Amino acid sequence: MKTLKDKLAENILYRMKMLGMNKTEVCQASGIGHAELSKMAGNPQRITLIFLLKICRGLQSSYSQLFYFNGKMLPNIEIGPKYLQRIKARREALGRSERDAAEDLKIRQSTYKNFEAGVCGIDPLKFENLLYDLDITPDYLSGKDAPKPEAEKPAEEMTNLFTFERDEEFRKLEEEVQTLREKLDAALKIVAKASDLSAQLHELFGI
C-alpha cells in the first residue's frame, strides 16, 4: 500500500515530466543537491519538509499542489517539533497571537494551538497559507536564515504604494491628454470643413 511519501514522490516526478525538466534543471532551480533528489526518487521515505518546500520552488508549484492525488487532497501533514518551534517564534516575533493565526487560516483557535503544540497535523493548503502569512522560507525553517522584521515592511509597502499611485496618476494624465488631443483633432476638422464651406459659398454667391 502506498504511503503519503510514496504519493508525494509520484506527484513530484509527474510535475517534473509535465514541465519537461530533468533532474539537473530541478536541482538548479530549487537549490537541492543532485544526490538528494536521486535518493528521494529511490526512497520516498527520505522526503522531508524542507525538501518539499524547496522542490516546490524548483517546480514552480504551490506546496499544496503536491498533495493532490487522483483529484483529492492528501491527509493532514504532521510537522516536526523543530519546525513548529520556528513557526511559533516567528509568529510571536510578529506580535501575532494564536487567535490571529487561527482567524487567518479560518480554523478554531484550539485547533491551531494543538497544531503548534504538535498534537495534530494541518491541512497542506492551510500550512502553505500560514507560511505565506508569516513570511517563512525553507531556509528560515531550517535555521539558516531569518525573515525581515515586520517593522521593516511598512516602508517597503509605502514605497510600493507610492509607486503604484504615481504610475496610476501618470496613466490618468496620459488618458486625459489623449482625450484632449482627440477633441482638438475633431475641432480642427470642423474648422477645416467650415472653411471649405465658406469658400464654396463665397464662390457661388459672393458671400
URNOR-V918375 format. One record per backbone hydrogen bond with DSSP energy under -1.0 kcal/mol. CO is the residue of the C=O (numbers start at 1). NH is the residue of the N-H. Records with the same first field share a line. If there is no record, write none. Layout:
# URNOR-V918375
CO = NH / NH
This chain:
# URNOR-V918375
3 = 7
4 = 8
5 = 9
6 = 10
7 = 11
8 = 12
9 = 13
10 = 14
11 = 15
12 = 16
13 = 17
14 = 18
15 = 19
16 = 21
22 = 26
23 = 27
24 = 28
25 = 29
26 = 30
27 = 31
33 = 37
34 = 38
35 = 39
36 = 40
37 = 41
38 = 42
39 = 43
43 = 46
44 = 47
48 = 52
49 = 53
50 = 54
51 = 55
52 = 56
53 = 57
54 = 58
55 = 59
56 = 61
64 = 67
65 = 68
67 = 74
69 = 72
72 = 69
77 = 122
80 = 84
81 = 85
82 = 86
83 = 87
84 = 88
85 = 89
86 = 90
87 = 91
88 = 92
89 = 93
90 = 94
91 = 96
92 = 95
97 = 101
98 = 102
99 = 103
100 = 104
101 = 105
102 = 107
108 = 112
109 = 113
110 = 114
111 = 115
112 = 116
113 = 117
114 = 119
115 = 118
122 = 77
123 = 127
124 = 128
125 = 129
126 = 130
127 = 131
128 = 132
129 = 133
130 = 134
131 = 136
132 = 135
137 = 141
138 = 142
139 = 144 / 145
140 = 143
149 = 152
150 = 153
153 = 157
154 = 158
155 = 159
156 = 160
157 = 161
158 = 162
159 = 163
160 = 164
161 = 165
162 = 166
163 = 167
164 = 168
165 = 169
166 = 170
167 = 171
168 = 172
169 = 173
170 = 174
171 = 175
172 = 176
173 = 177
174 = 178
175 = 179
176 = 180
177 = 181
178 = 182
179 = 183
180 = 184
181 = 185
182 = 186
183 = 187
184 = 188
185 = 189
186 = 190
187 = 191
188 = 192
189 = 193
190 = 194
191 = 195
192 = 196
193 = 197
194 = 198
195 = 199
196 = 200
197 = 201
198 = 202
199 = 203
200 = 204
201 = 205
202 = 206
